[in-house]
Amino acid sequence: MRYRYSCPACETVSRPYALRGMADAHADDHRHRHHDGDHPWGEDIVTEPGAAWWDIPRGQAIASVIVLVVLIAAALTR
């Protein structure tokens, strides 16, 4: 699941975050910068469908597989 902060007063939506806490932190920062810490009417943390394995960048997927293979090999040789 991905989370976005939505501020109807500014008509803006944040980038997606993997953790709700990160979207909450974005909301806190936005409130302090643009609304003097007040909560705009109707603000919300919007949920989106979760990321699938094919959403991972190719380089990151390859690096993850290499690290996993190295860890398995190290565990098997002990």
Kinemage of the C-alpha trace (Angstrom):
@kinemage 1
@onewidth
@group {chain A} dominant
@subgroup {mainchain}
@vectorlist {calphas} color= white
{ca met a 1} P 0.000 0.000 0.000
{ca arg a 2} L 1.227 3.507 -0.783
{ca tyr a 3} L 0.242 6.694 1.016
{ca arg a 4} L -0.076 10.297 -0.159
{ca tyr a 5} L -0.862 13.451 1.780
{ca ser a 6} L -3.686 15.476 0.224
{ca cys a 7} L -4.212 19.175 1.042
{ca pro a 8} L -7.409 20.545 -0.510
{ca ala a 9} L -6.617 24.100 0.634
{ca cys a 10} L -3.495 24.144 -1.561
{ca glu a 11} L -4.951 21.708 -4.113
{ca thr a 12} L -1.844 19.539 -3.825
{ca val a 13} L -1.045 15.876 -3.307
{ca ser a 14} L 2.330 14.595 -2.113
{ca arg a 15} L 4.501 12.007 -3.799
{ca pro a 16} L 3.722 8.412 -2.765
{ca tyr a 17} L 5.285 7.007 0.405
{ca ala a 18} L 5.707 3.349 1.346
{ca leu a 19} L 4.982 4.020 5.021
{ca arg a 20} L 2.065 5.948 6.454
{ca gly a 21} L 4.374 7.562 8.990
{ca met a 22} L 6.364 9.138 6.160
{ca ala a 23} L 3.180 10.606 4.672
{ca asp a 24} L 2.234 11.887 8.143
{ca ala a 25} L 5.670 13.513 8.462
{ca his a 26} L 5.168 15.145 5.056
{ca ala a 27} L 1.775 16.411 6.244
{ca asp a 28} L 3.315 17.873 9.415
{ca asp a 29} L 6.037 19.611 7.420
{ca his a 30} L 3.489 20.969 4.911
{ca arg a 31} L 1.258 22.289 7.707
{ca his a 32} L 4.142 24.084 9.406
{ca arg a 33} L 5.449 25.612 6.171
{ca his a 34} L 2.180 26.657 4.543
{ca his a 35} L -0.513 26.809 7.238
{ca asp a 36} L 1.357 27.920 10.389
{ca gly a 37} L 0.805 24.462 11.901
{ca asp a 38} L -2.984 24.514 11.468
{ca his a 39} L -4.860 21.599 9.927
{ca pro a 40} L -6.594 22.604 6.667
{ca trp a 41} L -10.210 21.503 6.412
{ca gly a 42} L -10.480 18.202 4.530
{ca glu a 43} L -6.806 17.231 4.561
{ca asp a 44} L -6.277 13.487 4.382
{ca ile a 45} L -3.796 10.671 3.921
{ca val a 46} L -4.913 8.898 0.747
{ca thr a 47} L -4.109 5.218 0.224
{ca glu a 48} L -3.264 3.699 -3.147
{ca pro a 49} L -2.858 0.099 -4.223
{ca gly a 50} L 0.467 -1.385 -3.189
{ca ala a 51} L 3.533 -1.641 -5.365
{ca ala a 52} L 4.156 -4.838 -7.260
{ca trp a 53} L 7.499 -6.542 -7.795
{ca trp a 54} L 7.750 -5.086 -11.313
{ca asp a 55} L 7.690 -1.544 -9.887
{ca ile a 56} L 11.212 -2.022 -8.508
{ca pro a 57} L 13.860 -0.355 -10.717
{ca arg a 58} L 15.839 -2.921 -12.708
{ca gly a 59} L 19.219 -1.988 -11.197
{ca gln a 60} L 17.843 -2.242 -7.675
{ca ala a 61} L 16.309 -5.656 -8.413
{ca ile a 62} L 19.605 -6.971 -9.821
{ca ala a 63} L 21.577 -5.640 -6.839
{ca ser a 64} L 19.064 -7.201 -4.422
{ca val a 65} L 19.374 -10.606 -6.098
{ca ile a 66} L 23.187 -10.412 -6.016
{ca val a 67} L 23.177 -9.539 -2.303
{ca leu a 68} L 20.731 -12.365 -1.590
{ca val a 69} L 22.903 -14.886 -3.490
{ca val a 70} L 26.025 -13.722 -1.624
{ca leu a 71} L 24.265 -14.016 1.744
{ca ile a 72} L 23.006 -17.519 0.942
{ca ala a 73} L 26.439 -18.591 -0.272
{ca ala a 74} L 28.067 -17.201 2.897
{ca ala a 75} L 25.531 -19.024 5.077
{ca leu a 76} L 26.070 -22.315 3.255
{ca thr a 77} L 29.871 -22.198 3.465
{ca arg a 78} L 29.953 -21.835 7.258
